[in-house]
Amino acid sequence: MLNHLNCMKVFNELDDIYMSKKIDRLNLLSFLKDKVYDSPMIYWNINSKNEINYDCSLGIDDSFIQLYNSDYIEFDRLHPKRIGHQVLNQSNVMCELDYIDKETYERSTFYNEFLKKQDAYNVIQLHLTHKDKAFGIINFLRNKNRYNDYLTLSFITKIISTHEFYNNREISDEINRYDLTRRENEIFNLLKSGYSYKDISNRLFISLNTTKTHAKNIFVKLNIKSRYELNGF
C-alpha cells in the first residue's frame, strides 16, 4: 500500500480531480487502480432499503456482475442487507475474513464456486457514507497474497465519500449561498472559526498551497481582500 508521503499525494490529487469536475465514477475507479490498489473493482449504489444497484466496474466482465446478481448475491456476507446499517456506518473498510475464519471461508460457496473461478480470493469493501447513511460501495477483488492496509483505505474512503456525496447530490443552500464549492465552504467555515492555513491543511488532508488557493478563490467570490474580513459574513 502507500507510504505517508504517497498518501498525502493521493489525497491532494483526489481533491484536485474533483475540483476540476473532470471525474466520473469510472474515472474514479481508474484512479484508484493506478494510485491505490491495482485490482478489478466495482462501484455499487445503495438505496434506502439497503439494496445495491450496479453502477460501473473496471477489469470485470458484465457476465461476472450478472452471475453475482442471479446466483451468488445471497451468499455474499458483505451485502448491506446482511451486515445492516450499524456496521455500514461504523466500519468503512471490511472483508469476509472480518466475519468468519479462514478455513470456513475457503470452504464457502461464495469463494469456491464464484470468486475462485474469477481468479479472486476475497473482496475488500469500502463503504461510502454521509451523516451515518451509506450511499455507495466500492469493491476491490483481492489477490490472496495481497497485503491490506485498512488504515490507508479508511482515510481514502472518507475523502471519496465526501466528494462523491457532494459531487452527485444537490448542495445545500448554505453552501451555494456565495457560490462556493463544497471544499471552499469547508475552508470558509474553518477560517471563520480561527483555524490557520496550516491547521486547515492538516485537518482536510490537503497541501498548504491548495488551502491558500482555495482561500484566494473564496476572497474573490466574497469580494474581500483577506481572512480578517470574513467576520462580516
Secondary structure, 3 states (H helix, E strand, C coil): CCCHHHHHHHHHHHHHHHHHCCCCHHHHHHHHHHHCCCCCEEEEEECCCCCEEEEEEECCCHHHHHHHHHHHHHHCCCCHHHHHHHHHHHCCEEEHHHCCCHHHHHCCHHHHHHHHHHCCCEEEEEEEECCCCEEEEEEEEECCCCCCCHHHHHHHHHHHHHHHHHHHCCCCHHHHCCCCCHHHHHHHHHHHCCCCHHHHHHHHCCCHHHHHHHHHHHHHHHCCCCHHHHHHC
